[in-house]
Amino acid sequence: MPTPLEFTGKKDLVARLRVDAEALVVWFEGRYEEVEFLVKDSVGSSTFRAFAHMPHPPSQIFYNWAGRC
């Protein structure tokens, strides 16, 4: 897991955002061609691990639910 970034203040944060501006634009303007890909990218394994005690796999429950919406 990557180490979280820490900033000393607003100026430090803004400077970092400027460095990553092009990548951020690509990410925010990105579009999914299929809902299925959006659903798969919207939640990670750490979320599913939190519900590991469920009688049915939490990933299947989420993917089925989100695919119907």
C-alpha positions as CSV (number, residue, x, y, z in Angstrom):
1,M,0.0,0.0,0.0
2,P,1.4,3.4,-0.9
3,T,2.4,5.8,1.9
4,P,-0.1,8.7,2.2
5,L,1.2,12.1,1.2
6,E,1.6,14.8,3.8
7,F,1.5,18.5,3.2
8,T,2.9,21.3,5.4
9,G,0.1,23.7,4.3
10,K,-2.0,24.9,1.5
11,K,0.9,26.2,-0.6
12,D,2.6,22.8,-0.4
13,L,-0.7,21.0,-1.5
14,V,-1.3,23.4,-4.4
15,A,2.3,22.9,-5.6
16,R,1.9,19.2,-5.6
17,L,-1.4,19.4,-7.5
18,R,0.3,21.5,-10.1
19,V,3.0,18.8,-10.6
20,D,0.3,16.2,-11.1
21,A,-2.2,18.4,-13.0
22,E,-2.0,16.6,-16.3
23,A,-2.6,13.2,-14.7
24,L,-5.5,14.6,-12.6
25,V,-7.2,16.0,-15.6
26,V,-7.0,12.7,-17.4
27,W,-8.4,10.9,-14.3
28,F,-11.3,13.3,-13.7
29,E,-12.3,13.5,-17.4
30,G,-12.1,9.7,-17.8
31,R,-15.2,8.0,-18.9
32,Y,-16.2,4.3,-18.8
33,E,-17.5,2.7,-21.9
34,E,-19.4,0.1,-20.0
35,V,-21.1,0.3,-16.6
36,E,-19.5,-3.1,-15.7
37,F,-16.0,-1.5,-15.7
38,L,-17.2,1.4,-13.5
39,V,-18.7,-1.0,-11.0
40,K,-15.5,-3.1,-10.9
41,D,-13.3,0.0,-10.3
42,S,-15.6,1.6,-7.7
43,V,-14.7,-0.6,-4.7
44,G,-11.6,-2.5,-3.6
45,S,-10.8,-5.7,-1.9
46,S,-10.3,-4.0,1.5
47,T,-14.0,-3.0,1.5
48,F,-15.0,-6.6,0.7
49,R,-12.7,-7.9,3.5
50,A,-14.7,-5.9,6.0
51,F,-17.8,-8.0,5.1
52,A,-16.1,-11.4,4.9
53,H,-18.4,-12.9,7.5
54,M,-21.4,-12.6,5.2
55,P,-23.2,-15.8,4.0
56,H,-22.7,-14.8,0.4
57,P,-19.5,-13.3,-1.2
58,P,-19.8,-9.5,-0.6
59,S,-18.2,-8.8,-4.0
60,Q,-21.0,-10.7,-5.8
61,I,-23.7,-8.9,-3.8
62,F,-22.2,-5.5,-4.6
63,Y,-21.6,-6.3,-8.3
64,N,-25.1,-7.7,-8.8
65,W,-26.7,-4.7,-7.0
66,A,-24.6,-2.1,-8.7
67,G,-25.2,-3.7,-12.1
68,R,-28.9,-3.4,-11.7
69,C,-28.9,0.4,-10.8
